[in-house]
Amino acid sequence: MEERSSPATRGSFASSYRSLVKSRRKSCARRHHIIRWDNVKNHSQPRENARMLDLNDIAVFVRVARLGSFSRAAQALAMPVSTVSRRISVLEGELGVTLLQRTTRKLSLTEQGRAYLDQCGEPLAQLCAAESVLTQTQKQPEGLLRISVPVVFGKADFHDFLSDFMKAYPLIKVDLFVTNVFLDLIAENIDVAIRFGELRDSTLVAQRIGKSVRYLVATPSYLVDRAPLEKPEDLVEHECVILQGRNNEAEWHLVKGRRHAKVHVHGPFSGRDFESVSAFVYRGHGVGLMSSVYCDEKVANGDLVRLLPDWSSPEILIHAVYPTRRYMPSRLYVFLDALRAWSATFFPA
């Protein structure tokens, strides 16, 4: 017959068992360095006061760290500088470390800040990208689209294209910058820029949308009583209207198949953009090396004469550039599609 223990015996056994389990838990905690969240910040702080870090604060920190400026981050995030500074201070207080060193002239990451950026930057980007995919596929393209284009695009053809695009997507508003200055897309909060020639910023995403060349042209009135142009070297005997010359001089690079020629030219006028250069070529002040956009129509109707028609500048590639693929809003996606379709006829690739 099985022997039964008394209640007192059972209570003593249970107490001993609980003590044994508690002792082993403490031993395991020491051996495996178990740290409870409520003990990370302050041993005296009650657990119910502990809270999770705010992902928005982390996002603000990442933007400040990457732009290296509170004011530039505030502009990019569309919030006051004081709010950005306060969110960083809150995050540092929650973590118990200094992430950024602030001086009147410079902002820099501490060693802990650099390590934190390395660890949280990529996961945060993945979270934002996942959210963007979900939200952008469920709504129509809308919002403000900020576009930077060179002065050559400030013409009727591009305006017609942009007008048709806005009519096709009435919920999209456009803020257009027409300038030959290479604006900082992130600092200026610009969605997309169109750029000619060599790309200076390798961190931008670039899509080729076409190509262009420049021709030698002059007005019939300028050519009266002038020596004919038979080879590129003859340009030294002519007045030239120059783009971005130095002391009204420049070196023009021309190609004919595999042949290359570089000619030192000079002239009475040098301008910083094609609008002013074309204006003085049209008024008969000299030979211009002009983009096809500015001279094709005038050559066709006889207002300009193309010189050395077998020679032109090397091909100039045209790209649409934007900061990143990850956060591409639907308004930018549809604009790039429309731009590629339009540029295929205007700037053949």
N, C-alpha and C positions, 0 to 999 in steps of 0.2 A: 504494500500500500504506500502511495506517494506521500512523503512528509511535507506538510504545509508550513510555511514560515509565518511568524506572527507579524501583526501590523507594524510593531516597533522595528522588527528586523528588516521588513520591506522598506520602511522609511529611511533607515540607516543606509541600506544598500543604494537607494535612489540618490540620496545625498552624496554618497561616495562616488557614484557614477557621474553625476553632474560635475563634481569637482575634477574628476579625471578628464572629462571632455573639455572643460574650460582650460585646464592646464595644457592639454594637447593643442588646443586652438591657439593659445598664446605662443607655444613653441613653434607652431607652423608659421604664425605671423612673423615672428622674429627671423625664422629661417628663410622665408620667401619675401621679406620686406613688404608686407601688405600695408598699404597706406589708405586710410579712409578719407574721402573727399572733405568731410567736415573737420578733419584735423590738418588739412593742407594749409589753410590760411591762419587759423588761430585755435589752439587747443581749448580755449575757454569759450569760443563762439558756439552757440547751440546749432545743431544740425539743421533745424528748420529755417535758419537765416541764410544758409548757403544757397546760391543760385547758379544756374548754368551760365556760361559766357554767352553774350549776345553776338550772334553772327554778323549783325550790322556793324557792331564795333570793330570786329575783325576785318570786315570789308573796308571800313574807313581807314584802318591802319595799313592795310595792303596798298590802298590807293596813295596814301601819303608817302609810304616807303618807296613806292615805285616812281612817283613823280618828284620826290625829294622836296616837297613844299606843301605847307598847310594851305596857302592861298590857291595854288594850282589844283590841289585835291578838292578844295571847297568849290571851285569853279566847275570842275568835272562832275562833282556830285550834286551840284545845284543846292548847296546849303551854306550857311554863314561860316566864316572861318572860326568864330568862337565855338560853334557847335562841333566842328571837326576836332578842335583842340580839347574840348570837354570829353568827347567820346574816347579819344586816345587816353586821356587821364583816367577815365573810368576803367578802361581795359587794363591799363598798367596797375591800377589799384586792385582789380580782381586777380591779376596774375601775381602781384607782389614783386614785380620787376620793372626796371626802366627800359623801355623799348627804344626810345628816341632821345638823343641828346639835342637840346635846343639852345641856340645862341642867337644873337641879333643878326648875325650874318649867315649862319649855316645851320642846316638840319641834317643829322646823320644818325645812322642806326648804331645802337650799342651791339656788343657781341651777342647778348641775349635776343635783341631785336632782330638781328640778322638770322639767327637760328630759328626764331619763331616764324619769320617770313618764309624761310625755306620750307618749313614744315606745313604751314597752313595755306600758303598761296595757291598751290596747285589743287588741293581738295576744295577750296572755296571756289576756284574757277570752274571746277567740274560741277559743283552744286548749282552755280549760276547758269552754266550752259544747259544743264538738265531742265531747270525751270524755264529757261528761254525757249527750249524746244517745245515744251508743253504749251506755254502761253501763246507763242507766236503762231503755232499751227491751228489755234482755235479762234483767231480773230482776224479781221480784215487789216491790211496794211494801213497804218494810220500814224499820226504824230508828226513832229517836226523833223525834216530832213535837211541837214546843213551840208551844202555842197561848195567846194572851192574849185574854180576853173581858171585857166590862164586867160589873158585878155583876148587871145584869138578866138575863144569860145563866146565872147560877148557880142555875138552877131546874130542876125535874124534866123539863120538855120538852127542854131542851138536853142534860141528862144522858142521857135516853133516846136521843136522836139519836146522841150520842157513843158510848154503849154499843153501839148497833147497828152503828155504823161500825167499832168495834174488833173486833166479832165477825166482820164481813165481811172485815177485813184483820188477821188474828191476828198477823202479823209486825210490825205497827206498834205502838209504845209511845207513850203520850201523857203529856206534862207540861203541866198546865193551870194558867194564871195567871188568877184571877178578881179583877179590880181595875179601878177607874175611872181609874187613873193611865195616861197615855199613855206606855207604856214605849218606850225606844229599841230598836227591833227588832234592829239590828245589834250594839249594845253588849251587849244581853242574850241575843243569839244565839236570837231567837225567829223561828219560821218564818212565822207568820201571826197577825194580830190582827183582831178584829172591832171596828169603831168606829162610833159614832153621830154624826151631825151633820157639821159642817165639818171637813175634813181639814187638819191643820196642816202636815204634812210633804209637800211636793210631790215629793220624790225617791222616794217609795214608789209601788209599783204598786197600784192600787185597782180592785176589782171590786164593782159595786153588787149587793147581794144582797137588798135589800128597802127598806121604808120604815115609819115608825111615826108616830103622832100622840099628843098628850096631851089628855085630857079633864078637864073640871071635875067633881069628884065630892065627895061628903060622905056621912057615915052618916045614916041616918034619925034617930038620937038627937040628932045635932048640929043638925039642921034644925028640931027641935021648938021652937016659939016664936021662930023666927028670921024676919026679914023675907025674903020670897021674892026670888029672883034673876030679874029680868026683862031685864036688859041687863048687859053686862060692867062698866059703871061702878058697878053695885050692889055689886061685890066690896069696895069700900072700906069698906063697913059690916060686913063679915064678918071673922072670924078665919081666917087662912090658914096652912096648913102648907107651908113654903117649901123648895125645893131650892137650896142654895148661895146663901142670902140674905146680905145685908150688914146687920148690926145688926137682923137679923130682918125685913128689908124686901127687896122685889124688884119688878121690873117684869115683868108677864106680857103676852106678845104673843099675841093671839087673832085668828083669821080666820073669816070666814063668807063663802064665795065670794070676791068681790073686795073685801069690806069688811074693814077692819083696825081693831083696837082695842088700845091699850096702856094698862094699868091698873097703878097703883102700889098694891101690896098689902103687908100686914103681918100678923104673927101671933105666937103664943106659942112656935112651934118652927121651927127651921131646921136642916136636915141636909145632909150632904155626899154622900149617895147615896140612891137610890130605896128601898132596903130600909128605912132608918130613916124616911124621909119617909112611905112607905106604912104603916109600923107605927103612926105617930101619926095618920094620916088614919083608919085602921081603928078606932082607939080613940076617935074622935069629937072630936079637938082642933081641927078646922077643915076648910075647903075645901082640897082638893089639886088641883094640875094634874098628873095622873098619866098615865104611859104606859099605852097600851091593854093591854100585857102584864100589868100589875098590876091592872087594874080590870075588864076585860071579864067575867071569870067572876063576880066579886062583884056587878057590876051585874045580870048575868043572874039570880043567885039572891036578889037583894034586899038584900044586905049593904051595898051602896053605891047611891046615887042619882046618876044623871048629871044635872048642872045645865047649863042653856043648851045643849041637845043640838045646836043648829045651829052652835055655836061650838066651835073646837078650836085647838090650836097649829098653826102651819105644819107641813107635812110635814117629817119628819126622816129624811134618807137614811141607810141602813146600808150599810157597805162592809166587805169583807174586804181587808186590806192586807198586802203582803209586800214584802221588799226589792227583788227583781229577778225578771224573767222568765227570765234567762239560765241560772241555776243551779237551776231549779225541780226538786227531787227528785220521784220518782214518788209518794212518800207524800203530798207536798203537793198534787200534781196531782189525785189521787183524792179527797183530803179536800175540795178546793174544789168538785169536781163534786158530791160528796155534800151539801155545805153549801148549794149553790145549790138542789138539789132539795128539801131540807128547808125552807129559808127561804121558798121559793115559797108554801108553805101557812101557815107561821108568821108571816112578815112579807111579805105580798103586795107585789110590786114595782109 
